[in-house]
Amino acid sequence: MVPELEVIDHVHLYVSDRAAAEKWYSEFMGFNRMQQFEPWVEHGPLTIASGKVHLALFESTQPQKTTVAFGVNCNNFIHWIRHLNSKSVDFELVDHDLSWSIYFCDPDGNPFEITSYEYGHLSQRLSAQI
């Protein structure tokens, strides 16, 4: 059985100037910086939100494919690992220090991410499986 996806967690957007993009998204769409993810800004995304919609702004001058990120709880995260393994889907498991993510692509190379913010509990579950 395929595990349930709960929400679209965030969308990766690639911009040429994150500061300019942050200003534009703030002024035109009401997005504001998510302070809890400030530790990621230097080496990762600048995460902004408007209501429950989150955007992760990455700086790049190269054309990129947009990553759709789904949010799940700890149990569904474990189920997704098992499901992807059972289907022989290549994936990468990444510890972001504030969340865990699974990265994989569809057959056309479109990237997806499954994220859980139940970091402590999930870290314990994952370490028990290793």
Secondary structure in CASP SS format (residue, H / E / C, confidence):
PFRMAT SS
TARGET T0000
AUTHOR 0000-0000-0000
METHOD secondary structure of the structure
MODEL  1
M C 1.00
V C 1.00
P C 1.00
E C 1.00
L C 1.00
E C 1.00
V E 1.00
I E 1.00
D E 1.00
H E 1.00
V E 1.00
H E 1.00
L E 1.00
Y E 1.00
V E 1.00
S C 1.00
D C 1.00
R H 1.00
A H 1.00
A H 1.00
A H 1.00
E H 1.00
K H 1.00
W H 1.00
Y H 1.00
S H 1.00
E H 1.00
F H 1.00
M H 1.00
G C 1.00
F C 1.00
N E 1.00
R E 1.00
M C 1.00
Q H 1.00
Q H 1.00
F H 1.00
E H 1.00
P H 1.00
W H 1.00
V C 1.00
E C 1.00
H C 1.00
G C 1.00
P C 1.00
L E 1.00
T E 1.00
I E 1.00
A E 1.00
S E 1.00
G C 1.00
K C 1.00
V E 1.00
H E 1.00
L E 1.00
A E 1.00
L E 1.00
F E 1.00
E E 1.00
S C 1.00
T C 1.00
Q C 1.00
P C 1.00
Q C 1.00
K C 1.00
T C 1.00
T C 1.00
V E 1.00
A E 1.00
F E 1.00
G E 1.00
V C 1.00
N C 1.00
C H 1.00
N H 1.00
N H 1.00
F H 1.00
I H 1.00
H H 1.00
W H 1.00
I H 1.00
R H 1.00
H H 1.00
L H 1.00
N H 1.00
S H 1.00
K C 1.00
S C 1.00
V C 1.00
D C 1.00
F C 1.00
E E 1.00
L E 1.00
V E 1.00
D E 1.00
H C 1.00
D C 1.00
L C 1.00
S C 1.00
W E 1.00
S E 1.00
I E 1.00
Y E 1.00
F E 1.00
C E 1.00
D C 1.00
P C 1.00
D C 1.00
G C 1.00
N C 1.00
P E 1.00
F E 1.00
E E 1.00
I E 1.00
T E 1.00
S E 1.00
Y C 1.00
E C 1.00
Y H 1.00
G H 1.00
H H 1.00
L H 1.00
S H 1.00
Q H 1.00
R H 1.00
L H 1.00
S H 1.00
A H 1.00
Q H 1.00
I C 1.00
END
